[in-house]
Amino acid sequence: MFFLKQVNKLAPLEKFIRKIKQKNNTLTGFTLIELVVVVAIIGILMTVSSVRFGNTFSNLRFEDFYKKLVIRMNFLKQRAIVLKQIYRLDFDSSNFLFSIKSKKYDQEDFIQPKGFFFRDIPVPKDIEVVAESPSLFFFPDGTIQGKNLQINSKDNRAIIVIQESIGRISVLKDVQ
C-alpha cells in the first residue's frame, strides 16, 4: 500500500517528463529566409566597417606624415643653431621625397649629413605636397627662409606655416 502511494506521487513527474520528450521530438531550427537575412545583415556591417577602417588608416598615415615632417623641421632649426650650420630641406616633386642637406659657412656646397634624422623622407602615395618654394633653409640665428607647405590627402588638408623672421613653424590642420 505504501508502494502505491509512492507511485501515485510520481505520476505528475512522469507526465511532465513525457511532455518534455514530446516537445524534443518536434523539429526546430531556422528557415532558409532567416539565415539569408542574417548573412545579408552581417555582410552590410562588414562593408560599412571596412570602408570606415580604410578611412581611419588613411587619416592616420596623413597625420603621421605631417607630424614627422614638422618634427624634422624643428630638429633642423635646433641643429642649425647648436652647430652653427645651414641646413636645407629640399622637396623633390618628381621622386616624392624630402631630402636634407647641410653646410658650414666656409663650405661651398651642401652635403647630405649621416644619421637617422637626416635620411630622406618619402611622401606616401595618397598624399600630395604643394610647396611654394622647392627648399627651406634653416640658419644658425634661428631664422628660416622659405615658404609654406600645403599637405593634402583625400579627406584632410594641413598647412605648415613658416614664420621666417622668428623661425616659427606651426600647423593649420583641416583648413578647407
MIDREN-738431 format. One record per residue (C-alpha): residue number from 1; chain; x, y, z. Coordinates in Angstrom, 2 decimals, always signed. Example, Ala and Ser with C-alpha at 12.3 -4.5 7.8 and 13.67 -1.06 7.14 Angstrom:
<atoms>
1  A  +12.30  -4.50  +7.80 $
2  A  +13.67  -1.06  +7.14 $
</atoms>
This chain:
<atoms>
1  A  +0.00  +0.00  +0.00 $
2  A  +2.83  +2.30  +0.79 $
3  A  +4.31  +1.46  -2.61 $
4  A  +1.11  +2.51  -4.39 $
5  A  +1.14  +5.85  -2.68 $
6  A  +4.68  +6.38  -3.91 $
7  A  +3.67  +5.51  -7.49 $
8  A  +0.80  +7.98  -7.40 $
9  A  +3.17  +10.71  -6.23 $
10  A  +5.48  +10.01  -9.19 $
11  A  +2.69  +10.19  -11.75 $
12  A  +2.76  +14.01  -12.23 $
13  A  +6.52  +13.86  -12.67 $
14  A  +6.18  +11.18  -15.33 $
15  A  +3.59  +13.27  -17.19 $
16  A  +5.97  +16.23  -17.14 $
17  A  +8.84  +14.10  -18.48 $
18  A  +6.60  +12.74  -21.27 $
19  A  +5.65  +16.28  -22.30 $
20  A  +9.30  +17.28  -22.47 $
21  A  +10.14  +14.24  -24.58 $
22  A  +7.26  +15.01  -26.94 $
23  A  +8.44  +18.61  -27.37 $
24  A  +12.00  +17.48  -28.08 $
25  A  +10.82  +15.16  -30.82 $
26  A  +9.48  +18.07  -32.88 $
27  A  +11.86  +19.58  -35.40 $
28  A  +13.21  +23.03  -34.54 $
29  A  +15.62  +25.28  -36.42 $
30  A  +15.94  +28.34  -38.64 $
31  A  +14.34  +28.72  -42.01 $
32  A  +16.39  +29.50  -45.06 $
33  A  +14.97  +33.03  -45.23 $
34  A  +16.07  +33.76  -41.66 $
35  A  +19.59  +32.56  -42.41 $
36  A  +19.79  +34.65  -45.61 $
37  A  +18.63  +37.78  -43.74 $
38  A  +21.29  +37.26  -41.03 $
39  A  +24.04  +36.72  -43.62 $
40  A  +22.93  +39.87  -45.51 $
41  A  +22.99  +41.96  -42.32 $
42  A  +26.48  +40.68  -41.45 $
43  A  +27.65  +41.47  -45.00 $
44  A  +26.34  +45.04  -44.81 $
45  A  +28.00  +45.60  -41.42 $
46  A  +31.33  +44.25  -42.73 $
47  A  +31.19  +46.53  -45.79 $
48  A  +30.47  +49.64  -43.73 $
49  A  +33.15  +48.84  -41.16 $
50  A  +35.82  +48.07  -43.77 $
51  A  +35.24  +51.43  -45.51 $
52  A  +35.48  +53.26  -42.18 $
53  A  +38.61  +51.30  -41.27 $
54  A  +40.21  +52.26  -44.58 $
55  A  +39.46  +55.94  -43.99 $
56  A  +40.85  +55.73  -40.46 $
57  A  +44.07  +54.19  -41.76 $
58  A  +44.38  +56.92  -44.41 $
59  A  +43.84  +59.62  -41.77 $
60  A  +46.49  +58.07  -39.51 $
61  A  +49.00  +57.93  -42.37 $
62  A  +48.30  +61.61  -43.18 $
63  A  +48.75  +62.74  -39.56 $
64  A  +51.87  +60.61  -39.13 $
65  A  +53.47  +62.13  -42.25 $
66  A  +52.89  +65.80  -41.49 $
67  A  +53.81  +65.40  -37.80 $
68  A  +57.08  +63.66  -38.72 $
69  A  +57.82  +66.42  -41.21 $
70  A  +57.23  +69.15  -38.60 $
71  A  +59.41  +67.26  -36.10 $
72  A  +62.23  +67.10  -38.67 $
73  A  +61.86  +70.78  -39.44 $
74  A  +62.10  +71.73  -35.76 $
75  A  +65.07  +69.39  -35.39 $
76  A  +66.85  +71.08  -38.32 $
77  A  +66.18  +74.50  -36.83 $
78  A  +67.66  +73.48  -33.46 $
79  A  +70.57  +71.69  -35.10 $
80  A  +71.40  +74.77  -37.18 $
81  A  +71.52  +76.91  -34.03 $
82  A  +73.60  +74.48  -31.97 $
83  A  +76.15  +73.50  -34.65 $
84  A  +76.25  +76.90  -36.38 $
85  A  +75.49  +75.33  -39.76 $
86  A  +72.99  +75.98  -42.51 $
87  A  +70.50  +73.20  -43.21 $
88  A  +68.38  +72.87  -46.29 $
89  A  +65.21  +70.81  -46.67 $
90  A  +64.53  +70.12  -50.37 $
91  A  +61.26  +68.84  -51.78 $
92  A  +61.77  +66.70  -54.87 $
93  A  +58.36  +66.58  -56.56 $
94  A  +59.49  +64.08  -59.21 $
95  A  +60.58  +61.47  -56.65 $
96  A  +58.05  +62.46  -53.96 $
97  A  +60.52  +62.88  -51.13 $
98  A  +62.14  +65.41  -48.87 $
99  A  +65.92  +65.39  -48.57 $
100  A  +68.12  +67.12  -46.02 $
101  A  +71.45  +68.80  -46.78 $
102  A  +73.83  +70.84  -44.64 $
103  A  +76.85  +73.09  -44.99 $
104  A  +79.11  +75.17  -42.85 $
105  A  +79.70  +78.82  -43.68 $
106  A  +83.14  +78.09  -45.12 $
107  A  +81.90  +75.31  -47.42 $
108  A  +80.73  +75.86  -50.96 $
109  A  +78.26  +73.00  -51.44 $
110  A  +75.58  +71.38  -49.37 $
111  A  +76.19  +67.75  -48.42 $
112  A  +73.85  +65.12  -47.05 $
113  A  +74.68  +64.50  -43.38 $
114  A  +74.75  +60.99  -41.96 $
115  A  +72.36  +59.74  -39.32 $
116  A  +68.81  +58.63  -38.68 $
117  A  +67.23  +62.09  -38.70 $
118  A  +68.98  +63.06  -41.93 $
119  A  +67.68  +60.30  -44.16 $
120  A  +65.21  +61.13  -46.93 $
121  A  +61.53  +61.47  -46.03 $
122  A  +59.30  +59.72  -48.60 $
123  A  +55.86  +61.14  -49.28 $
124  A  +53.12  +58.45  -49.09 $
125  A  +51.31  +57.73  -52.36 $
126  A  +47.92  +59.07  -51.29 $
127  A  +49.35  +62.37  -50.01 $
128  A  +50.07  +65.42  -52.16 $
129  A  +52.54  +68.13  -51.12 $
130  A  +52.30  +71.62  -52.57 $
131  A  +55.46  +73.58  -51.84 $
132  A  +55.52  +77.31  -52.53 $
133  A  +59.31  +77.08  -52.77 $
134  A  +61.41  +73.99  -53.51 $
135  A  +63.69  +74.47  -50.47 $
136  A  +63.59  +75.61  -46.86 $
137  A  +66.77  +77.00  -45.31 $
138  A  +67.46  +76.84  -41.56 $
139  A  +70.07  +79.35  -40.38 $
140  A  +72.22  +79.44  -37.21 $
141  A  +70.45  +82.56  -35.94 $
142  A  +67.16  +80.58  -35.75 $
143  A  +65.51  +82.10  -38.80 $
144  A  +64.00  +80.06  -41.59 $
145  A  +63.91  +81.07  -45.23 $
146  A  +61.19  +79.51  -47.32 $
147  A  +57.50  +79.39  -47.92 $
148  A  +54.58  +77.44  -46.52 $
149  A  +53.90  +73.79  -47.32 $
150  A  +50.42  +72.51  -48.04 $
151  A  +49.80  +68.82  -47.46 $
152  A  +46.65  +67.25  -48.92 $
153  A  +45.07  +63.84  -48.81 $
154  A  +41.66  +62.65  -49.91 $
155  A  +39.90  +63.80  -46.75 $
156  A  +42.44  +66.02  -44.98 $
157  A  +44.44  +69.16  -45.54 $
158  A  +47.13  +70.80  -43.44 $
159  A  +49.29  +73.85  -43.99 $
160  A  +52.71  +74.05  -42.38 $
161  A  +53.17  +77.77  -41.81 $
162  A  +56.72  +79.15  -41.73 $
163  A  +57.22  +82.48  -39.97 $
164  A  +60.60  +83.36  -41.45 $
165  A  +61.78  +86.20  -39.24 $
166  A  +61.28  +84.40  -35.92 $
167  A  +61.80  +80.86  -37.20 $
168  A  +58.44  +79.61  -36.03 $
169  A  +56.84  +76.50  -37.50 $
170  A  +53.12  +75.94  -36.93 $
171  A  +50.42  +73.77  -38.44 $
172  A  +46.94  +74.71  -39.58 $
173  A  +45.02  +71.45  -39.86 $
174  A  +41.74  +70.74  -41.63 $
175  A  +41.78  +74.04  -43.49 $
176  A  +39.27  +73.93  -46.35 $
</atoms>
